[in-house]
Amino acid sequence: MASAMRKLTVELGARAYPIFIGTGLIGNPALYGPYIRGRQVMIVTNETVGPLYLERVEAALSDYRIGRVVLPDGEQYKTLAVLDQIFTALLEQRFDRRCTLLALGGGVVGDMAGFAAASYQRGVDFIQVPTTLLAQVDSSVGGKTGVNHPLGKNMIGAFHQPRCVIADTATLDTLPDRELSAGLAEVIKYGLINDPVFFAWLEQNMAALKARDTSALAYAIERSCSDKAAAVAADEREAGQRALLNLGHTFAHAIETGMGYGTWLHGEAVGAGMCMAAAMSARLGWLSDAQVKRTEALIAAAGLPVRPPREVSAQRLLELIAVDKKVMDGRLRLVLLQDIGQAIVSANFDPNTLKQTLHAA
C-alpha cells in the first residue's frame, strides 16, 4: 500500500490534473479509475520497465480491456518509425476515441505515448506513470510530447496534457545509478532557475540523494513537481515563463544530436548544458566566478559531466544550436542566469559570446 502519499495539482482550469507522489502507488486501482473515461487502456512501456512493473499495473486495471505495446529501450528509438508501433496496436485492437493510453516508463516512453495520444483519432486521454527520476520530476508533467528527428531533438510533437501523473518513488529502487544522476540534473535545474533555497538544500543533501535516501528523494521530487506545476499553470504553451525550464537544454539538445541519440543520457547533457549557460552568463557579467564554480560543484556532486563531449566540436554545436526550437525570427533565445535562482530568457547577447563559450567549454 501507499505510504505518506502527496498530491499536487497542475492548475489548468477544466483540464487541471493531479500528481500523486509516494511509495507503492503503481498497483493501486483507486488512483487510476477516476481518470479513465472509457473501458480500453493501452499500456505503453519498454523492454526494461515492462518485466518489472507491467503485470502490477495490469492487475490494477483488471476491470478494463487492456492492450500492451512494449517498445525498445533508448533515446535512439524515439522516432516516428517506432511511434507507429503504438498506432498499429491501437488500430489492430480496435481501440476507440474513448480509450486511454498509459505511459509506463521513463521520459522516452512518456513522450512517445503522449504524442500517440495527442494524435490518435485526433486526441485521446493518457496517464503518466513515470518510473525514472527524470520523468517523475520533469518530463511527465506539463504535456510536452514528441519524437526526435535526425536533425534535431524533440522537433516533432504536440502539447497534450495527461489526465493524471502517478509517481511511485519505489520504482527508483531499480533505477541504475547513471539514470539517477541524470534525473538529478533536472532537479538541480529548478534550484538554479527560481528556487535558491532549494539549490542550497541540494548542496547540503546531494550525498543523501545519491545514496537514495527515501525522505530526501521524496522531498526533492515534490519540490521539483511543485515548481514545474506552477510554471505550466502560468504558461502552458511556453510563451514566456515556462521557457525558463529550458535552462541548459539548448546546449544539451545539441550535444545529444551531435553525439547520436542515446550516447549521452538527456540529464547528462543537461548537466553540461547548465554549466555552459552559467559560463556564458559569467562572460556577460551576470554571474561571478564563485557562482559558476558553485553551480559546477553541485552538478559534479550529482555525478554529472560539467563539460561537453570532446567528440562534438564547438562549430558543430553552434550549427545544431542554430536549428533549436527556441530560434524565433532568426534570433536564438537562450535561458541564462543573472543569479543562482534567477534565470531569464534573452536574445540580447553578442553572438561572439556564445562562440567563445563553446570554444572554452
Secondary structure, 3 states (H helix, E strand, C coil): CCEEEEEEEECCHHHCEEEEEEECCCCCHHHHHHHCCCCEEEEEEECCCHHHHHHHHHHHCCCCEEEEEEECCCHHHCCHHHHHHHHHHHHHCCCCCCCEEEEEECHHHHHHHHHHHHHHHHCCEEEEEECCHHHHHHHCCCCEEEEEECCEEEEEEEECCCCCEEEEHHHHHHCCHHHHHHHHHHHHHHHHHHCHHHHHHHHHHHHHHHCCCHHHHHHHHHHHHHHHHHHHHHCCCCCCHHHHHHCCHHHHHHHHHHHCCCCCCHHHHHHHHHHHHHHHHHHCCCCCHHHHHHHHHHHHHCCCCCCCCCCCCHHHHHHHHCCCCCEECCEECEEEEEECCEEEEECCCCHHHHHHHHHHC
